[in-house]
């Protein structure tokens, strides 16, 4: 099961060709996968800049050169074996950093890479873009973090966002899941549809959601930075180009992402043109306040 916000899913929700009512159960899985955390989905209704397309390549390009792993592309469960095979023979100490350019993707595949980065104690260096699942799981997993000049790291939610949105809106997690789907059936099939959604939510709570929380505990950090501005907070500040939100280097440190540096000439959130174009700036204080 893949988490995705309504904002980030533009362009994907109608991408199912199964007729109702038989699509009710299967569509939940399929739409959740199609509505994964991807940059391409976020800009589906507009132009797709080359840096975003390259960052979402599937399968990803993974190379080991010297003491560095280079990762370019998205995260997909179906193609995660590409990464696994490329690093299978590496042992801790053989490589010291991962240079990554990624628009994100499926959460389970993202955590797979994040756990490997954590276990290998690598420095994460961002080349142009680390968005969504990359920012959720790989970026925080590094023993230190480097953002190259002009690059950006951006967030727009994680698995837990369903819980956060339900609490803010006075709805249920099931209702938030249903917002990702095409219009539900009417009549007698509606009860079956709701039952299918409830079943999927239960499996999500017992699987991916629990796994994600365990991942952040293993890093010793709170995941507020990945989820604090989801929903109306982000939507109300977005432009046509907005993909998500970001933080200054100082605010990243305040949110648990210490040992992060920016290689540009000025302050990261001001110097990076990509940050200014695609991200809404959020402060650490505001992020923490939003999670109360």
C-alpha positions in Angstrom: 0.0 0.0 0.0 1.3 3.4 -0.9 0.4 6.7 0.7 -0.3 9.7 -1.4 -1.9 13.1 -0.8 -4.8 14.5 -2.8 -2.6 17.3 -3.9 0.2 15.1 -5.1 -2.1 12.8 -7.0 -3.4 15.2 -9.7 -3.4 13.4 -13.0 -3.4 9.9 -11.7 -6.8 9.3 -10.0 -8.6 8.5 -13.3 -5.9 6.1 -14.4 -7.9 2.9 -13.9 -9.8 1.1 -16.6 -11.7 -1.4 -14.5 -15.5 -1.0 -14.5 -17.4 -0.6 -11.3 -18.3 -2.4 -9.2 -15.7 -5.1 -9.7 -12.9 -2.5 -9.4 -13.8 -1.5 -5.9 -11.3 -3.8 -4.1 -8.6 -4.0 -6.8 -8.8 -0.3 -7.6 -7.8 0.6 -4.1 -4.5 -1.2 -4.5 -4.0 -0.1 -8.1 -4.9 3.6 -7.6 -2.7 3.8 -4.4 0.2 2.4 -6.4 -0.5 4.8 -9.4 -0.8 7.7 -7.0 2.5 7.0 -5.3 4.8 9.8 -4.3 6.2 10.8 -7.6 7.2 14.2 -9.0 5.8 13.3 -12.5 2.4 12.8 -11.0 2.6 16.1 -9.2 3.2 18.0 -12.5 1.1 15.8 -14.7 -1.1 18.6 -15.8 1.7 20.9 -16.8 5.1 20.8 -18.4 7.6 18.2 -17.2 11.0 19.8 -16.7 13.9 17.6 -17.8 15.3 17.4 -14.2 12.0 16.0 -12.9 11.7 13.4 -15.6 15.2 12.2 -15.2 14.7 12.0 -11.4 11.7 9.7 -11.9 13.3 7.2 -14.3 12.2 3.6 -13.9 14.1 1.4 -13.6 16.6 3.6 -11.8 20.2 3.8 -12.8 22.5 2.6 -10.0 26.2 2.7 -10.3 29.1 2.1 -7.9 32.2 4.1 -8.7 35.0 4.2 -6.2 33.7 5.0 -2.8 30.4 6.4 -4.1 27.0 4.9 -5.1 25.1 6.9 -7.7 21.3 6.6 -7.8 19.2 8.3 -10.5 15.5 7.6 -10.8 12.4 6.7 -8.9 11.5 4.0 -6.3 9.3 1.2 -7.5 8.8 -2.1 -5.7 8.8 -3.9 -9.0 12.3 -2.6 -9.9 13.9 -2.3 -6.5 16.0 -5.4 -7.5 18.1 -3.1 -9.7 19.3 -1.3 -6.6 19.7 -4.5 -4.5 21.8 -6.1 -7.2 24.0 -3.1 -7.7 25.0 -2.9 -4.0 24.7 -6.6 -3.1 28.5 -7.2 -2.7 29.3 -4.0 -0.9 30.2 -4.0 2.8 30.2 -1.2 5.3 33.3 0.9 4.8 33.7 0.2 1.1 31.6 3.2 0.2 31.1 6.4 2.0 28.4 8.3 0.2 25.4 8.0 -2.1 24.8 10.7 -4.7 21.1 10.7 -5.4 18.8 12.3 -7.9 15.2 11.1 -7.3 11.7 12.3 -7.6 10.5 9.7 -5.2 8.1 6.8 -5.7 6.7 3.9 -3.7 7.2 4.1 0.0 8.3 0.5 0.6 11.0 0.7 -2.1 12.1 4.1 -0.7 12.5 2.6 2.8 14.5 -0.2 1.4 17.1 2.2 0.1 16.9 4.3 3.3 17.6 1.3 5.5 20.6 0.3 3.4 22.0 3.9 3.6 21.5 3.9 7.4 23.2 0.5 7.8 26.1 1.6 5.6 26.5 4.9 7.5 26.6 6.9 4.2 26.6 10.6 3.6 23.6 11.4 1.3 24.5 14.0 -1.4 21.6 15.4 -3.4 22.1 16.1 -7.1 19.4 18.5 -8.3 16.4 16.8 -6.6 15.4 14.6 -3.7 11.7 14.7 -3.4 8.9 12.7 -1.8 10.0 9.2 -0.8 13.6 10.2 -1.4 13.2 13.1 1.1 11.1 10.9 3.5 13.5 8.0 3.7 16.8 8.3 2.0 17.8 11.9 3.0 17.2 11.5 6.7 18.9 8.1 6.8 22.4 9.6 6.0 24.9 10.1 8.8 25.3 13.5 7.2 23.6 15.3 4.3 24.9 17.5 1.4 22.7 19.5 -0.9 24.5 20.5 -4.1 24.3 24.1 -5.3 20.9 24.8 -6.9 19.4 21.4 -5.8 16.4 21.0 -3.5 14.9 18.5 -1.0 11.1 18.6 -0.8 8.3 16.9 1.1 4.6 16.4 0.5 3.6 13.7 2.9 4.2 10.1 4.0 2.3 7.0 5.1 1.2 8.8 8.3 -0.5 11.6 6.4 -3.8 9.7 6.3 -3.9 9.8 10.1 -2.9 13.4 10.2 -5.4 14.5 7.6 -8.2 12.6 9.3 -7.5 14.2 12.6 -7.4 17.7 11.1 -10.5 17.3 9.0 -12.6 15.4 11.5 -12.9 12.4 9.2 -11.6 8.8 9.3 -8.6 7.2 7.7 -11.0 5.2 5.6 -12.6 8.4 4.2 -9.1 9.9 3.4 -8.2 6.7 1.5 -11.5 6.9 -0.4 -10.6 10.4 -1.7 -7.8 8.8 -3.8 -10.3 6.6 -5.7 -12.6 7.2 -8.6 -16.3 7.9 -7.6 -17.5 5.0 -5.5 -20.4 2.8 -6.6 -24.0 3.6 -5.6 -26.7 1.3 -4.4 -26.0 -2.1 -2.9 -22.4 -2.1 -4.1 -21.5 0.8 -1.9 -21.5 -1.3 1.3 -19.1 -3.8 -0.4 -16.9 -1.0 -1.5 -16.7 0.5 2.0 -15.9 -3.0 3.4 -13.1 -3.4 0.9 -11.7 0.0 1.9 -11.9 -0.8 5.6 -10.0 -4.1 4.9 -7.3 -2.3 3.0 -6.9 0.3 5.7 -6.6 -2.4 8.4 -3.8 -4.1 6.3 -2.1 -0.7 5.8 -2.2 0.0 9.6 -0.7 -3.3 10.4 1.9 -3.3 7.6 3.3 -0.2 5.9 2.2 2.3 8.6 3.8 0.3 11.3 6.9 -0.3 9.2 7.3 3.4 8.6 7.1 4.3 12.2 9.7 1.6 13.0 11.9 3.1 10.4 11.9 6.6 11.9 12.5 5.1 15.4 15.6 3.4 14.0 16.9 6.8 12.9 16.0 8.3 16.3 13.9 11.1 14.8 10.4 12.3 14.6 8.8 12.3 11.2 7.0 15.7 11.6 9.0 17.2 8.8 7.6 14.7 6.3 4.0 15.3 7.1 3.3 18.6 8.9 2.0 20.7 6.0 -0.1 18.1 4.1 -3.6 19.1 2.9 -5.0 22.6 3.2 -1.7 24.0 4.6 0.2 23.2 1.5 -2.7 23.7 -1.0 -3.4 27.2 0.3 0.1 28.4 -0.4 0.7 26.6 -3.7 1.3 28.0 -7.1 1.0 26.1 -10.4 4.5 24.9 -10.0 4.4 23.9 -6.3 5.3 20.3 -5.5 5.7 20.4 -1.8 7.4 22.2 1.1 11.0 22.6 2.3 13.0 24.0 5.2 16.1 26.1 5.6 19.3 24.3 6.7 18.9 25.7 10.2 15.3 24.5 10.5 16.2 21.0 9.2 18.6 20.8 12.1 15.8 21.9 14.5 13.7 19.0 13.1 16.3 16.3 13.6 18.2 16.6 10.3 21.5 17.8 11.7 24.8 17.7 9.8 23.2 19.1 6.7 25.1 21.5 4.5 24.3 23.4 1.3 27.1 23.9 -1.3 25.7 27.1 -2.9 26.9 30.6 -2.3 24.0 31.8 -0.3 21.3 30.6 2.0 19.8 27.4 0.6 16.2 28.4 0.5 17.1 31.7 -1.3 20.0 30.5 -3.4 18.4 27.4 -4.9 16.2 28.5 -7.8 14.6 25.0 -7.8 13.6 25.5 -4.1 12.0 28.8 -4.8 10.1 27.4 -7.8 8.8 24.1 -6.5 8.7 24.4 -2.7 6.7 26.4 -0.1 9.0 27.4 2.8 8.0 26.1 6.2 9.8 26.9 9.4 10.5 24.3 12.1 8.4 26.2 14.6 5.4 26.2 12.3 5.9 22.5 11.4 5.9 21.6 15.1 2.9 23.8 15.8 1.0 22.2 13.0 1.5 18.7 14.5 0.1 19.7 17.9 
